Amino acid sequence: MKILVINAGSSSLKYQLMDSENGDVIAKGLCERIGIGGSKLTYKPTGKDKHEFEKDMKDHNDAIKMVIDALMDKEIGVVKDMGEIDAVGHRVVHGGEKFAKSVRITDEVIETIESLNSLAPLHNPANLMGIRACQKLMPGVPMVAVFDTAFHQTMPKQAYMYGVPYEAYTDLMVRRYGFHGTSHLYVSGRAVEKLAEAGVPAEASRVITCHLGNGSSIAAVKGGKCVDTSMGLTPLEGVPMGTRCGSMDPAIVTYLMDKLGLDAKGIDAYMNKKSGMLGLSGVSSDFRDLGEAAEKGNERAEIALQCFSYAVKKYIGAYAAAMNGVDAIVFTAGVGENDRATRARILEGLDYLGVDVDFAYNDSCPRGEEVELTKKGSKVKVYVIPTDEEMVIAKDTARLAK
């Protein structure tokens, strides 16, 4: 089946047309600056030249129409008509407790997603704009919502509850939800398959997945199901990230509001956009820039990188304790897949768990491929597994569309 995968933001829209049977990407691209002016569509059919079209997109309807027009273009298109697109899969950031799995989109589903907007005010409304635009331009085509939070809905209550009055949970939906669920689902599934080949039964497997990028989260996956994860009510909790502070003493919030004269929006921007690697280093939120700066002797860049690696290491230790051991540790996403130095800092000193890392191979292993970083006989395996969230969305969409 040909599945159009849509990831709509407030002013951008990523898309891929995929074959759900073999995982091939037929075409992909990006719509930028929707509703802002100076809009641009990037369109890249697999194996062919990339095309860019500058044309104003006043809303997501215009963006989706441009995507469809490019896909069906007589010269550069990859489908003859709309009938070749079998279904559309939409990434939706927050499903709350309402959605523990992907669902066919109905009016009732849209209403429920809308009711959760307060939990993801920057993301869910944008995701809904993408859904409604596709419904308008592609009537009758099955549509599926795939939620970032769904994979984490198997967490037990002791893992997702906070130590605040219980009414905050029952009345205001305050609990740990977790994010990057499609990524954790994909890479933990691949790790379970690899462990099975090594003699570890799937139902007994214990995997710690490290999705490390500009946004980072760690998950504990036991028997293929998530039992804990580092992000919380929002993606702000957990390890320090590109521009997010990560976990800290909650009293720091009111302290900074008082000292810096910040209101609620001000402190939210401070923690989400000015903190993390950027705030610590004063250099950049990009780990590549930090690595270069640290090599040149920038102490703050080095401290930022050390803080990040230390935080990830602590989560690995905590989740090994939570699962009574660990069989595999997985690195994925931009930093996890490509930053060899950061992986080495995290893995150093984990020999107490039974991790025997081949650090020389870590420094030279190919990028973009599934590789094992541990030596033969290592009690705990360490894998680098490139994530494929779009494939998760495409497969779920194809299954539900049928």
Buried (B, 14 or more C-beta within 10 A) or exposed (E): BBBBBBBBBBBBBBBBBBBBEEEEBBBBBBBBBBBEEEBBBBBBBEEEEEBEBEEEBEEBBBBBBBBBEBBBBEEBBBBEEBEBBBBBBBBBBBBBEBBBEBBEBEEEBBEBBEEBBEBBEEBBBBBBBBBBBBBEBBEEBBBBBBBBBBBBBBBEEEBBBBEEEEEBBEEEBBBBBBBBBBBBBBBBBBBBEBBEEEEBEEEEBBBBBBBBBBBBBBBBBBBBBBBBBBBBBBBBBBBBBBBBBBBEEEEEBEEBBEEEEBEEEEBBEBBBBEBBBBBBBEBBBBBEBBBBBBEEEBEBBBBBBEBBBEBBBBBBBBBBEBBEEBBBBBBBBBBBBBBBBBBBBBBEEBEEBBBBBBEEBBEEBEEEEBBBBBEEEBEBBBBBBBBBBBBBBBBBBBEBBE
